[in-house]
Amino acid sequence: MNIAFLTGISIRSCSGGGSVHVSQVAEGLKRRGHKLYTNLPDEPGIFNGSGPGALLGDPAGIQAFYIRIDGWPERDNLTQHRRINRRAACIWEVNAPVEEMRNHKMPESKIAWFNRRRRALALLADAAVCVSEEMEDYARSFLGIRRTCIVPNGSNPDIFSPGKKDPALYGTNRFKVIWVGSAEYRWQGINLVRKAAERLLSIDREVQFLVTAEGPSTENLRYLGRIPYDDIPRYVASADVGLCIYENIDYYPRFYFSPLKLFDYMASGLPVLGSDVGQIRRVIEENGNGIPAGNSVEDIVSGILRLKHGDGERREMGTRGREAVVARYNWGSIASRTEEILIETLDRAKRGGMPGAIKYFFASRLVGRYRPNGGTTS
């Protein structure tokens, strides 16, 4: 299948969750024999062609558009590439709502405008792949996309594995609790890590927190700096517990994330201490691979001490987590499920004659009415 794989995230350097997700899904589809073309220029060899010219060179050859929809609503406009071949299938990968832009101080009037525009463009989507139950409900209830499915994130159990453990890496025999993430995002929970470290310093000095970010280290909190993605597996495997904790988000009513760190910890054989919300809670409850914790420092400290003193329980949780990744939460399974959706949607498109042509006409007119000031044309 010839797939226009449209995204606003470059994979030239896999430095964050979004770029890892994009590269892993694209690589998985390519391994299954599909040809991928992207809108971004100068992308690596995963793609058979990159840049606008790659899409326009043989538009009739494009069979499906696979478009990443995330918290940056300007990228929604990638959907309009469908105009080069309206007979092709169009699948949105829904990762985040527009409201995420509240973290970047976007005015509410502009958020409302982008929401109206996103709903108009959603008329062009034949189906939606959603990373969580919350995003599936968003795609159905808010965006009005009828055909949806949930495909959560995952990990690569060959890259993240207990075998990557390096006993000499940290130079200490203390009980090691690792947090991997992007500290610049305020919902990521780094402040909770700092507070938990402060509290544990007076309770148990054998616990050491490890953070993959820049910052001033203390007696029991060690900032590792920004670790290249290829080195992350040995840092994770060499710890004892993985922290997947988040601040309460105040810009959207539900926790909608599918955190990569959750599945990387699991693949590495670590038990997870995770926030008792959304997909984190569901994965932990379904697989018994960790402890769900509230967002109070007391809950986090209690969970860490329980795992520290429960050697047998900790090992069992780690084993169950890795088994779940090997069986389900891996990029191979994710690419396979994504491929199924692409094929199903394309088959429906072929049976429908000219799928989306009429919708495209009305959606394009509707999108064209919106203006950034929140109004419409007369």
Legacy VTK file of the C-alpha trace (Angstrom):
# vtk DataFile Version 3.0
C-alpha trace
ASCII
DATASET POLYDATA
POINTS 378 float
0.000 0.000 0.000
1.229 3.514 -0.785
0.678 5.606 2.348
0.986 9.358 2.771
2.293 9.451 6.350
1.668 13.044 7.405
3.002 14.529 10.621
4.484 17.683 12.082
7.121 15.734 14.030
10.503 15.002 12.506
12.189 11.695 13.274
15.686 12.786 12.290
16.412 12.812 16.013
14.254 10.654 18.282
14.376 12.831 21.379
10.797 12.733 22.650
7.756 10.521 22.874
6.159 11.926 19.738
9.187 11.311 17.509
9.660 7.809 18.938
6.017 6.990 18.266
6.154 8.326 14.697
9.373 6.486 13.851
8.274 3.172 15.357
4.882 3.115 13.632
6.449 4.149 10.310
9.205 1.541 10.579
6.655 -1.128 11.447
4.529 -0.332 8.410
7.572 -0.299 6.141
8.677 -3.726 7.422
5.267 -4.995 6.342
5.989 -3.999 2.786
4.190 -0.661 2.585
5.645 2.400 0.875
5.538 5.565 2.947
5.697 9.162 1.759
5.853 12.096 4.158
5.271 15.830 3.985
8.437 16.613 5.929
11.634 17.326 3.999
14.884 15.410 4.384
13.542 12.598 6.543
15.542 9.350 6.944
15.290 6.186 4.905
12.099 4.920 6.500
10.258 6.914 3.857
10.275 6.225 0.138
9.931 9.952 -0.415
9.873 13.082 1.714
8.733 16.639 1.189
5.753 18.043 -0.738
7.210 16.794 -4.021
6.995 13.210 -2.844
3.237 13.548 -2.390
2.605 15.418 -5.616
4.816 13.227 -7.808
2.186 10.482 -8.177
-0.949 11.574 -6.302
-3.097 8.909 -7.947
-0.769 6.301 -6.467
-1.534 7.326 -2.871
-3.965 4.795 -1.416
-4.245 6.069 2.139
-3.514 9.177 4.159
-2.364 8.516 7.721
-2.338 11.823 9.604
-1.080 12.497 13.120
-3.409 14.774 15.103
-1.931 16.114 18.338
-1.892 19.125 20.630
-0.515 21.441 17.928
-3.667 22.278 15.940
-1.844 24.053 13.111
-0.875 20.564 11.976
-4.533 19.629 11.464
-4.256 21.366 8.113
-2.211 18.406 6.848
-5.604 16.811 6.261
-6.105 19.081 3.290
-3.420 17.098 1.446
-6.253 14.707 0.789
-7.284 16.966 -2.057
-4.559 15.381 -4.234
-6.463 12.074 -4.185
-9.958 12.152 -2.736
-10.503 8.465 -3.510
-7.840 7.421 -1.031
-8.702 6.418 2.526
-8.032 8.940 5.296
-7.159 7.867 8.844
-6.490 10.233 11.700
-4.207 9.171 14.536
-5.677 11.090 17.487
-3.187 11.825 20.269
-4.301 14.996 22.063
-6.992 17.703 22.189
-6.497 21.316 21.152
-6.870 22.297 24.816
-3.271 21.199 25.345
-2.351 24.607 23.914
-3.496 26.204 27.175
-0.065 25.191 28.443
1.417 27.486 25.815
-0.801 30.443 26.782
-2.968 30.274 23.681
-6.023 32.559 24.094
-9.338 30.809 24.647
-10.815 32.467 21.567
-8.136 30.916 19.405
-8.556 27.507 21.049
-12.275 27.727 20.246
-11.448 28.620 16.644
-9.046 25.696 16.261
-11.628 23.371 17.805
-14.238 24.419 15.252
-11.723 23.991 12.496
-10.637 20.558 13.761
-14.238 19.375 13.828
-14.722 20.591 10.262
-11.584 18.822 9.062
-12.671 15.663 10.906
-15.381 15.307 8.261
-12.574 14.200 5.951
-11.425 11.385 8.251
-12.857 7.957 7.430
-11.568 6.455 10.677
-9.523 7.322 13.755
-6.773 5.444 15.557
-6.793 6.662 19.173
-4.029 6.187 21.740
-6.383 5.862 24.732
-10.008 5.338 25.716
-10.234 9.022 26.512
-9.052 9.987 23.034
-11.474 7.529 21.448
-14.339 9.171 23.316
-13.006 12.567 22.150
-12.845 11.384 18.525
-16.377 10.005 18.636
-18.207 12.479 20.841
-16.454 15.731 19.997
-14.984 15.241 16.537
-17.845 13.113 15.241
-15.681 10.352 13.737
-17.797 7.197 13.734
-15.205 4.498 13.049
-12.616 4.458 15.810
-10.334 2.037 17.595
-7.850 2.198 20.458
-4.187 1.453 19.750
-2.142 2.405 22.832
1.568 3.099 22.752
4.123 0.422 23.486
7.796 -0.408 23.657
10.410 -2.481 21.858
11.221 -5.441 24.134
14.425 -6.114 22.193
15.743 -2.622 22.917
14.267 -2.237 26.417
14.992 -5.419 28.356
16.345 -6.596 31.717
19.436 -7.766 29.833
20.524 -4.147 29.406
21.153 -3.852 33.144
24.598 -2.485 34.004
25.387 -3.004 37.721
28.261 -0.509 37.552
26.326 2.263 35.793
25.216 4.197 38.861
28.111 3.236 41.143
25.841 2.592 44.128
23.989 -0.235 45.838
21.154 2.052 46.946
17.553 1.342 45.957
17.170 3.176 42.660
13.926 4.851 41.521
14.058 6.277 37.998
11.925 8.945 36.337
12.204 9.377 32.569
10.471 12.292 30.913
10.461 15.847 29.621
10.744 18.102 32.641
9.724 21.185 30.653
6.097 20.029 30.575
4.509 20.969 33.871
2.151 17.974 33.952
5.050 15.515 33.844
5.359 15.212 37.618
8.944 16.327 38.177
7.853 18.476 41.132
6.269 15.430 42.761
9.573 13.587 42.341
11.445 16.403 44.080
8.980 16.493 46.972
9.051 12.715 47.379
12.852 12.805 47.475
12.798 15.475 50.167
10.333 13.457 52.241
12.246 10.174 51.916
15.527 11.775 52.909
14.309 11.790 56.515
12.750 8.305 56.298
15.077 6.079 54.291
18.407 7.329 52.972
18.937 4.134 50.975
16.466 5.307 48.317
17.980 7.258 45.440
15.943 9.065 42.778
17.321 9.237 39.243
15.969 11.818 36.794
16.749 12.109 33.071
16.772 15.891 33.085
19.003 18.844 33.948
18.968 20.151 37.490
20.827 20.449 40.794
21.415 17.052 42.395
20.953 16.463 46.118
21.938 13.667 48.491
19.182 11.367 47.218
18.106 13.004 43.942
20.494 12.650 41.023
19.949 14.548 37.793
21.407 12.534 34.933
21.035 15.234 32.295
19.453 14.629 28.914
20.185 11.048 27.935
20.199 10.125 24.220
17.309 7.799 23.437
19.649 4.968 22.423
21.197 5.026 25.913
17.943 5.152 27.867
17.433 1.328 27.967
20.476 0.643 30.138
19.627 3.498 32.510
16.111 2.121 32.954
17.150 -1.528 33.265
19.748 -0.613 35.908
17.112 0.878 38.230
14.740 -0.927 40.613
11.456 0.957 40.108
10.043 3.117 37.321
8.063 6.254 38.200
5.158 7.119 35.899
3.579 9.909 37.936
1.828 13.006 36.665
0.493 16.224 38.101
-3.272 16.694 37.934
-3.902 18.304 34.559
-6.037 21.437 34.772
-6.457 22.222 31.079
-8.595 19.205 30.127
-11.143 17.251 32.178
-9.600 13.785 31.645
-6.136 12.212 31.660
-5.799 11.135 28.031
-2.110 10.228 27.673
-0.572 6.917 26.662
2.876 7.337 28.264
5.776 5.657 26.485
7.725 5.493 29.727
5.093 3.178 31.207
5.737 0.546 28.537
9.519 1.074 28.458
9.658 0.418 32.210
7.553 -2.711 31.728
9.716 -3.988 28.877
12.782 -3.480 31.086
11.295 -5.651 33.829
10.723 -2.806 36.299
7.670 -2.586 38.534
5.834 0.674 37.930
4.650 3.184 40.482
2.114 5.114 38.428
-0.527 7.764 38.863
-3.970 6.313 39.526
-5.488 7.781 36.362
-6.524 6.841 32.836
-4.518 4.321 30.872
-1.831 4.084 33.572
-4.386 2.753 36.057
-5.952 0.382 33.528
-2.639 -1.131 32.421
-1.439 -1.647 35.997
-4.741 -3.164 37.113
-5.042 -5.453 34.091
-1.461 -6.720 34.224
-0.510 -6.520 37.893
2.799 -4.889 36.986
2.931 -2.174 39.597
1.155 0.014 42.107
-1.305 2.810 41.248
-0.713 5.801 43.508
-2.524 9.017 44.255
-0.828 12.324 43.572
0.045 13.009 47.187
3.651 12.770 48.298
2.528 10.353 51.013
1.096 7.919 48.469
4.235 8.055 46.346
6.551 7.537 49.321
4.397 4.687 50.622
4.449 2.956 47.240
8.223 3.250 46.916
8.803 1.817 50.396
6.409 -1.048 49.717
8.336 -1.952 46.570
11.702 -1.544 48.300
10.828 -3.964 51.048
8.844 -6.410 48.907
11.548 -8.154 46.900
9.348 -11.018 45.742
6.399 -8.801 44.847
8.696 -6.413 42.999
10.203 -9.184 40.872
6.792 -10.664 40.078
5.451 -7.271 38.990
8.468 -6.734 36.767
8.053 -10.137 35.154
4.350 -9.605 34.506
5.006 -6.213 32.974
7.579 -7.534 30.535
5.327 -10.436 29.566
2.551 -7.952 28.752
4.859 -5.932 26.490
6.122 -9.021 24.687
2.549 -10.210 24.165
0.684 -6.967 23.416
2.281 -3.609 24.127
5.037 -3.738 21.534
5.610 -1.721 18.367
5.269 -4.773 16.178
1.749 -5.422 17.446
0.914 -1.718 17.153
2.079 -1.581 13.523
0.130 -4.769 12.771
-3.076 -3.338 14.229
-2.518 -0.041 12.409
-2.052 -1.966 9.169
-5.351 -3.797 9.747
-7.152 -0.478 10.164
-5.560 0.948 7.027
-6.588 -2.089 4.987
-10.123 -2.154 6.400
-10.584 1.560 5.724
-9.191 1.292 2.206
-11.488 -1.669 1.467
-14.482 0.374 2.602
-13.270 3.270 0.464
-13.077 1.058 -2.629
-16.546 -0.341 -2.044
-17.907 3.164 -1.584
-16.865 4.346 -5.020
-15.675 7.881 -4.223
-15.326 8.007 -0.451
-15.176 11.438 1.039
-15.643 13.397 -2.205
-18.927 14.965 -1.149
-17.702 15.317 2.428
-14.547 16.932 1.118
-16.557 19.559 -0.762
-18.626 20.554 2.281
-15.762 20.252 4.766
-13.514 22.430 2.619
-16.178 25.114 2.390
-16.763 24.892 6.136
-13.061 25.092 6.982
-12.708 28.065 4.662
-15.314 29.995 6.611
-13.260 30.132 9.812
-11.029 33.040 10.621
-8.422 33.181 13.424
-10.367 35.884 15.284
-13.047 33.346 16.077
-15.556 34.653 13.565
-16.632 33.431 10.170
-16.846 34.944 6.751
-20.144 36.392 5.723
LINES 1 379
378 0 1 2 3 4 5 6 7 8 9 10 11 12 13 14 15 16 17 18 19 20 21 22 23 24 25 26 27 28 29 30 31 32 33 34 35 36 37 38 39 40 41 42 43 44 45 46 47 48 49 50 51 52 53 54 55 56 57 58 59 60 61 62 63 64 65 66 67 68 69 70 71 72 73 74 75 76 77 78 79 80 81 82 83 84 85 86 87 88 89 90 91 92 93 94 95 96 97 98 99 100 101 102 103 104 105 106 107 108 109 110 111 112 113 114 115 116 117 118 119 120 121 122 123 124 125 126 127 128 129 130 131 132 133 134 135 136 137 138 139 140 141 142 143 144 145 146 147 148 149 150 151 152 153 154 155 156 157 158 159 160 161 162 163 164 165 166 167 168 169 170 171 172 173 174 175 176 177 178 179 180 181 182 183 184 185 186 187 188 189 190 191 192 193 194 195 196 197 198 199 200 201 202 203 204 205 206 207 208 209 210 211 212 213 214 215 216 217 218 219 220 221 222 223 224 225 226 227 228 229 230 231 232 233 234 235 236 237 238 239 240 241 242 243 244 245 246 247 248 249 250 251 252 253 254 255 256 257 258 259 260 261 262 263 264 265 266 267 268 269 270 271 272 273 274 275 276 277 278 279 280 281 282 283 284 285 286 287 288 289 290 291 292 293 294 295 296 297 298 299 300 301 302 303 304 305 306 307 308 309 310 311 312 313 314 315 316 317 318 319 320 321 322 323 324 325 326 327 328 329 330 331 332 333 334 335 336 337 338 339 340 341 342 343 344 345 346 347 348 349 350 351 352 353 354 355 356 357 358 359 360 361 362 363 364 365 366 367 368 369 370 371 372 373 374 375 376 377
